[in-house]
Amino acid sequence: MSCLTRKLQQNLAKYIKKHNQCTANTSPAVLKNQLVSKGVCPSDVTVDQINEIVRLASR
């Protein structure tokens, strides 16, 4: 499991908030693949971490 810095988590949450129209009904696994393919997220981030970042972004 990779260690995400707090800053990276915040940046990913901001990105997800900003691009909410494409992530509203997306599963965490699909969202992870989309973020990795765009170069926004490191590939070693787990689906559980993405799930937590989505939860953080929805606040």
Secondary structure, DSSP 8 states (H G I E B T S, - for coil): -----HHHHHHHHHHHHHTHHHHTT--HHHHHHHHHHHTSS-TT--HHHHHHHHHHHT-
